[in-house]
Amino acid sequence: MSAPRTGKVGPGRPAGTDSGDTRQRVLDAACRCFAQFGYGPATNNQIAEMAGVTAGSVYYHFGTKGKLFEAVCADVYGKILASAAPAMSGPHSMHELLSTALAESIRINREFPDLAGFVATAPIDARRHQELAEAFARQGARITDALARSVVDGQRGGLIPAEYDPVQVARVIGAIVDGFAHAAAVTEPAEMDGVNQLFESLVMNAALAKRQVAGEPG
């Protein structure tokens, strides 16, 4: 029997290592590093140390730090969309859609704090470093598109007024969720629970008042 062939090993990639596993370890480490230090101060050497690989491995898989940030953006927002998809599926009213989006944001913040940390800092980095703006905007558009599809589902189900622009509604919901994500990054969990409950109460009271004005049952 002939010996098994191994794939080509590039600079910084030790023989016998799994390329996919190494790549994901670098992505996970970069996510933590960018969230903790910001894009500017973070270095490939720091990321490599967090990932337990060589700096050459980081370069082999991603090249520049900008390309690595772009890959982290795609990875983080892809995971968020996949995690939230089951709860967001099906027609929702405006109140249900906003409540569900917030609930999913809170859950992801708690279950995946590294993702939440990156989401809180990535917009700041994208504004400070123009070379990151396009990659970040592309992922923001993915979130907006997903929310807009949920709005359309609600409109088709007769739960959301048809005259609302789905993209504009999606941007409003996204802005609210982003605000809560930033607040969660600097607020103790117990205190944040109170903020979430108050917001939910305010939204529910507003929805109830609107139905009463319209003469609908409460």
C-alpha positions in Angstrom: 0.0 0.0 0.0 1.4 3.4 -0.9 1.7 6.1 1.7 -1.3 8.6 1.9 -0.6 11.8 0.1 -0.7 15.0 2.1 -1.9 18.4 0.9 0.4 21.2 0.0 1.8 22.9 3.0 2.1 26.7 2.7 4.2 29.1 4.7 3.5 28.9 8.4 1.3 25.8 8.1 3.0 22.8 9.8 2.8 19.4 8.0 0.0 17.2 9.3 -2.2 20.0 10.6 -5.9 20.3 9.5 -6.2 23.5 7.4 -9.9 24.0 8.2 -9.4 23.6 12.0 -6.4 26.0 12.0 -8.4 28.5 9.9 -11.3 28.5 12.4 -9.0 28.8 15.4 -7.4 31.9 13.8 -10.9 33.3 13.1 -12.0 32.7 16.7 -8.8 34.2 18.1 -9.1 37.2 15.8 -12.7 37.7 16.9 -11.6 37.9 20.5 -8.5 40.0 19.8 -10.4 42.6 17.7 -13.1 42.8 20.4 -10.7 43.2 23.2 -8.1 45.5 21.7 -9.7 47.0 18.6 -8.5 46.5 15.0 -5.8 49.1 15.2 -3.8 47.9 18.2 -4.4 44.2 17.5 -1.5 42.4 15.8 -1.2 39.2 13.9 1.3 38.0 16.5 -1.3 38.5 19.3 -3.9 36.7 17.2 -1.5 33.8 16.5 -0.6 33.5 20.1 -4.3 33.4 21.1 -4.9 30.7 18.4 -1.9 28.6 19.4 -0.4 28.9 15.9 2.4 30.7 14.2 2.2 34.1 12.7 3.0 32.4 9.5 -0.2 30.4 9.8 -2.2 33.6 10.1 -0.6 35.0 7.0 -1.0 31.7 5.1 -4.8 31.6 5.6 -5.6 35.3 5.4 -2.7 37.4 4.2 -3.3 40.9 5.5 -4.9 41.9 8.8 -7.6 43.7 6.7 -8.5 40.4 4.9 -8.6 38.7 8.3 -11.1 41.3 9.6 -13.2 40.8 6.5 -13.2 37.0 7.1 -14.1 37.5 10.8 -17.0 39.7 9.8 -18.4 37.1 7.5 -17.9 34.4 10.1 -19.4 36.3 13.0 -22.5 37.6 11.2 -23.0 34.3 9.4 -23.1 32.6 12.8 -25.5 35.2 14.2 -27.9 34.8 11.2 -27.8 31.0 11.4 -28.4 31.0 15.2 -31.3 33.5 15.0 -33.0 32.0 11.8 -35.3 29.5 13.6 -36.8 32.1 15.9 -37.2 34.7 13.2 -38.9 32.3 10.7 -42.7 32.5 10.2 -44.9 35.6 10.0 -44.6 38.0 12.9 -46.3 41.2 13.9 -44.2 44.3 14.3 -44.2 43.9 18.1 -43.4 40.2 17.8 -40.6 40.8 15.3 -38.9 43.4 17.4 -39.3 41.4 20.6 -38.0 38.3 18.9 -35.0 40.1 17.4 -34.1 41.6 20.8 -34.6 38.2 22.5 -32.2 36.6 20.0 -29.7 39.4 20.5 -29.8 38.9 24.2 -29.5 35.1 23.9 -26.5 35.4 21.5 -24.8 38.0 23.8 -25.0 35.5 26.7 -24.3 32.3 24.8 -21.6 33.7 22.5 -19.9 36.7 24.3 -17.0 36.7 21.9 -19.4 37.3 19.0 -21.2 40.0 21.0 -17.9 41.7 21.8 -17.0 41.8 18.1 -20.4 43.1 17.1 -20.0 46.0 19.6 -16.6 47.1 18.4 -16.7 46.3 14.7 -18.8 49.4 13.7 -16.3 51.6 15.5 -13.3 50.0 13.8 -15.1 50.3 10.4 -15.5 54.0 10.9 -11.9 54.5 12.1 -10.4 52.5 9.3 -11.8 53.2 5.9 -10.3 50.0 4.4 -12.7 48.0 6.6 -15.9 49.9 5.7 -16.8 47.9 2.6 -16.5 44.5 4.4 -18.5 45.7 7.4 -21.2 47.3 5.2 -21.5 44.0 3.3 -22.3 42.1 6.5 -24.7 44.8 7.7 -26.6 44.4 4.5 -26.9 40.7 5.1 -28.6 41.5 8.5 -30.8 44.1 7.0 -31.9 41.7 4.2 -32.7 39.0 6.6 -34.8 41.3 8.8 -36.5 42.8 5.7 -37.5 39.3 4.6 -39.1 38.8 8.0 -41.0 42.0 7.6 -42.3 40.9 4.2 -43.4 37.6 5.7 -45.4 39.6 8.3 -46.9 41.7 5.6 -48.0 38.7 3.6 -49.5 37.2 6.7 -51.5 40.4 7.3 -49.6 41.2 10.6 -47.6 44.2 9.4 -49.1 47.1 7.4 -48.4 46.6 3.7 -47.5 50.3 3.3 -44.3 50.0 5.4 -41.1 49.8 3.5 -39.5 46.4 4.6 -35.9 47.7 4.3 -36.6 50.9 6.4 -38.4 48.8 9.1 -35.4 46.4 9.1 -33.0 49.3 9.6 -35.1 50.6 12.5 -35.1 47.2 14.1 -31.4 46.7 13.5 -30.6 50.1 15.0 -32.6 49.2 18.2 -30.9 45.8 18.4 -27.5 47.3 17.9 -28.1 49.8 20.6 -29.0 47.1 23.1 -25.9 45.1 22.0 -23.7 48.1 22.8 -25.5 48.6 26.1 -25.1 44.9 27.0 -21.3 45.2 26.4 -20.9 47.7 29.2 -23.8 46.8 31.6 -24.0 44.0 34.2 -26.4 41.2 33.1 -28.8 41.7 36.0 -29.1 45.4 35.3 -29.5 44.7 31.6 -32.4 42.3 32.4 -34.2 45.2 34.0 -33.6 47.4 30.9 -34.9 44.7 28.6 -38.0 44.2 30.7 -38.7 47.9 30.8 -38.4 48.2 27.1 -40.7 45.2 26.5 -43.2 46.8 28.8 -43.0 50.1 27.0 -43.5 48.4 23.6 -46.4 46.3 24.8 -48.1 49.3 26.4 -47.7 51.3 23.1 -49.1 48.5 21.1 -52.1 48.1 23.5 -52.8 51.8 23.4 -52.8 51.8 19.6 -55.3 49.0 19.5 -57.5 50.7 22.0 -57.5 53.9 19.9 -58.4 51.9 16.9 -61.2 50.2 18.8 -59.7 46.8 18.7 -59.9 44.4 21.6 -57.0 44.6 24.0 
